Amino acid sequence: MRKRLLMSYQTLFRNIDAFEIDYVPEFFNYRESQLDDLAYQVRPALEGGRALSAVCRGLPGTGKTTSVLRIFAELEQTTKKILPVYVNCQNDRTKYMVYSRIYAAIFGHAPARTGVSIKSVMDAIGGALQQQERSLIVCLDDANLLHYNNTLGDVINSLLRLHQDYPGARAAVFATVSDMDLDLVTELNRWVISPFRPSDIYFPPYDADEIRGILRDRIRIGLYPGVISGPMLDCIVEQTMESGDVRVGLDLVKRAVLNAECAARTEVVEEDITAAYEQSKHVHLACTIRALSADERRLLRRIAELSQEQSGPLVSGAIYGRVEETPKVGYTIFSRQLRKLDSLRLVDLIRVQAGGRTSEVALRYEPEKVREVCE
């Protein structure tokens, strides 16, 4: 019988939390410029004024959230002048839910679920900021989701105009946006832009060397020495680059090590990575689909359905003819939606020689999984 190398109480992980999506590392490389820009926006609040607002723009998995959380963590440790509040708009998609999150950060508990108006919650927040003389900075993470619900403008406007009812109350907004086609300055009402006036902070995709460096740092923190060799790390980086999302790589490392543990090995082998990728690749799919608008999500689901119905290649013109949407969007908007799905690495657009704007459209994921996540 094969000798077991790991007992039930043994593990290859030194700190498994290092591979969680919301983990904020002590050393955060490759985003120094963006961190400097965020620190610049905060500086006026450290002097007793109002922080400057910002839009952090980049594809999913490019370090936007981690950068903001890194700045917020430093503020919490060094000053009482500023109240940083993080709001995950994937969970909090209404104005009341956003204000409830701010209320909880101030008072230590959420407002009552019933019998409390949003006006009374806003009054409590404004009064506390006025009395405590603290400057509020709210991060609306995945703010594009609020925009799709026609909520973002109202949330930003009410936050930035708190001082009108509560003199001395100061607030700023950091909005992270994963939709590269969304320009908040042009999309939001001018009454919102007037107090908002955000700086644009761009987060480019990580290249292969940067992904390798990020994963190497997390492996050093999270695993015991020798668990992942250089060739195995190269394999993980290659798989991660398929999606362009560093979160896939972090999840892939965790699952591959768990597979090695289950097989009672003290180091990861290629079969551990291959098996883990079948699950980890869907991290990018799920996170990216959440960043789509309802129309874009319907289009992606329709492409998945058509991929199941026919064996040959899908052509953009044929897809447009079979999009069941009322009212039906124009072909220009349809083409822009397709290009966005391509830029997010959900589909591949392959230009064909048939003339015009025709392209073949190939899903990068299994149709069944795409339909499951979209629904």
C-alpha positions, 0 to 999 in steps of 0.5 A: 500500500502506498505510504501517505505523506500527509496526515489529516492534521498536516497542510501545505498552507502557511496562510490560506487567506493569502489566496482569497480575492479580498486579501490585502497584501502587505506588499502590493506591487505593480500599482504604485502609480495608481496608489500614489494617485489615490493618496493624492485624492485623499490628501485634502481630507488629511488637512481637514478638508474634503477629499477629491473624488475619483473613478478607478477604471479597468477590466476585472482583476486588475487591482482596483479594489485591492488598491482602494482597500489598501488606502482605506486600511492605511487611513484606518490605522493612521487617522481619525479625521477620515471615515473610509467606507467600502460598498460592494455594489454587487450586493448593495444595489439600491440607495438605501442599501448604500446608505445602510452600509455607511450608517453601519460604519458610523454607528456600529450597526445597521439601521432597522430593516423596517419603519425607517425611511432613507431620509432618516438614515441620511439625516443620522449620517449627516448629523454624525459627520457634522458632529464628529468633524470627520471626512467621509470617503465612500468606495462604490466598488463596481459602481457600473452596476448602480448605473445600470439600475439608474441609481448611481447618479442619485447616490453620488449626488446625495452624498456629495451634497450632504453639506447643504443640509449639514454644514461641515459634513464632507464626503467624496466618492471613489467609484471603481468601474469594470465597464471600459465603454462606460464614461461616467462624466458623459453618462451622469447628469450635469447636476451630479458631475458638478460636485463629483468632478472625478479624476480618472485612474486607469488600471491596465491589465497585468502582463505575464511577468506581473502576474508571475510576480504577484503569484510568487509573492502570495505563494511565499506568504501562503505556502510552505517552501517547495510546494510549487516549483518554478515549472509549475508556477510557469504553468499556472501563469500560462493558464491565468493569462488565458483569462487575463484575470489574476484572481483566476491565478490565485484561485488556481494556486489554492485549488491545485494545492488542495488537490496535492493535499488530497493526494498526500503529496508535498508538492503540486504536479501538473495534474493538480493544476489541470484539474484545478483549472476546470473550476478556477477558470469560472472565477473570471466568468462569474466576476465578469458577467456581474460587470455586464449590463442586463442587455449585454448579459442577455446577448451573451446568454443568447450566444450560448444558446445558439452555440448549443443549437448549432454545430458550425461557427456562429456569425455576428449577422446571424446572431443579430437576426436571432436576438430576441429583444424588445425593442431590438437594438440597432446593429451599431449598438449590437456590434459594440456589445460584441466588442465588449464581450471580446475585450472582456475575454468572454468571446473571441471575434474572428474577422471573416472575408465575407465582407462588411462587418461580419465576424465569427463569434466563439465562446471562450467557455462552455455554453452550459456554464455561461447560461447557468451564470447568466441566469 
